[in-house]
Amino acid sequence: MPSPDNTDELLSRGRGSKLFLAHPRAIAAFGRECNKRGLVPESIDIGGNRIPTWRGVPIFYLVTAYYSAAVLVPDALGVPENVEIGRWR
């Protein structure tokens, strides 16, 4: 993430992605890029909270800077390359 193009690329590589985990700044940058392009991501209700989605896949905030993942298959994680997250001014 943060652009819709990057997110589409991640979806095209996945095997039925069920959700995206992203830093709050990445999600904010994604929203700004969608606004620039005139795109409005849909949202869904999960437990009384509105969660943004892209192509039906929920985008959740990763709330910690430190995390780990157990990778059971080689393409379980998608990592965008050459993506810069800047501060909104």
Secondary structure as UniProt FT lines:
FT   HELIX           4..13
FT   STRAND          20..22
FT   HELIX           24..37
FT   STRAND          43..46
FT   TURN            47..48
FT   STRAND          49..54
FT   TURN            55..56
FT   STRAND          57..61
FT   TURN            74..75
//
